[in-house]
Amino acid sequence: MTNKKPKRPKDANQLAHMIAALATSEDVEHNPDVSGQRKGGVKGSEKRAASLTPKEREEMARLAATARWKKS
């Protein structure tokens, strides 16, 4: 086993397998499933902000601030 501490899996079955492998001193390597994740993150907000005029951005910011500070 490497000196680096392995990351604990969130799935209970994978965690049980990892604990059993550590107890029997087998080499443990956790490779999380990243097939459903996006690559590169979200890019839409930057493009949208670039297309807005300063006045439109100011109005959106004003609406967001009033929504945040609105009293129930």
C-alpha positions as CSV (number, residue, x, y, z in Angstrom):
1,M,0.0,0.0,0.0
2,T,1.2,3.5,-0.7
3,N,2.1,6.0,2.0
4,K,-0.7,8.3,0.9
5,K,-4.0,7.8,2.7
6,P,-6.7,6.6,0.3
7,K,-9.9,8.6,-0.2
8,R,-12.9,7.1,1.5
9,P,-15.7,6.2,-1.0
10,K,-19.2,7.5,-0.2
11,D,-20.9,4.3,-1.3
12,A,-21.4,2.0,1.7
13,N,-20.6,-1.2,-0.2
14,Q,-17.4,0.3,-1.6
15,L,-16.4,1.5,1.8
16,A,-17.0,-2.0,3.3
17,H,-14.8,-3.5,0.6
18,M,-12.1,-0.9,1.2
19,I,-12.1,-1.6,5.0
20,A,-11.9,-5.4,4.4
21,A,-9.0,-4.9,2.0
22,L,-7.2,-2.7,4.5
23,A,-7.8,-5.3,7.3
24,T,-6.3,-8.0,5.1
25,S,-3.5,-5.7,4.0
26,E,-4.5,-5.9,0.3
27,D,-3.6,-3.0,-1.9
28,V,-6.6,-0.6,-2.1
29,E,-7.2,1.8,-4.8
30,H,-10.5,3.7,-5.0
31,N,-11.4,5.0,-8.5
32,P,-14.6,7.1,-8.3
33,D,-17.1,7.0,-11.2
34,V,-16.8,10.3,-13.0
35,S,-18.7,9.3,-16.1
36,G,-21.7,11.4,-15.3
37,Q,-19.9,14.6,-14.5
38,R,-19.3,17.6,-16.7
39,K,-15.8,18.3,-18.1
40,G,-14.7,21.9,-17.9
41,G,-17.5,23.3,-15.6
42,V,-20.3,25.7,-16.4
43,K,-19.5,28.3,-19.1
44,G,-22.9,29.7,-19.8
45,S,-22.9,32.5,-17.2
46,E,-19.7,34.1,-18.6
47,K,-21.1,34.2,-22.1
48,R,-24.4,35.6,-20.9
49,A,-22.8,38.3,-18.8
50,A,-20.6,39.3,-21.8
51,S,-23.7,39.7,-24.0
52,L,-25.6,42.0,-21.4
53,T,-25.2,45.7,-21.3
54,P,-24.0,47.4,-18.1
55,K,-27.5,48.7,-17.5
56,E,-29.0,45.2,-17.8
57,R,-26.4,43.8,-15.4
58,E,-27.1,46.6,-12.9
59,E,-30.8,45.9,-13.0
60,M,-30.3,42.2,-12.5
61,A,-28.0,42.9,-9.6
62,R,-30.5,45.2,-8.0
63,L,-33.3,42.6,-8.3
64,A,-31.0,39.9,-6.8
65,A,-30.1,42.2,-3.9
66,T,-33.7,43.1,-3.1
67,A,-34.6,39.4,-3.2
68,R,-31.8,38.6,-0.8
69,W,-32.7,41.3,1.7
70,K,-36.5,41.0,1.4
71,K,-38.3,40.6,4.7
72,S,-40.9,37.9,4.9
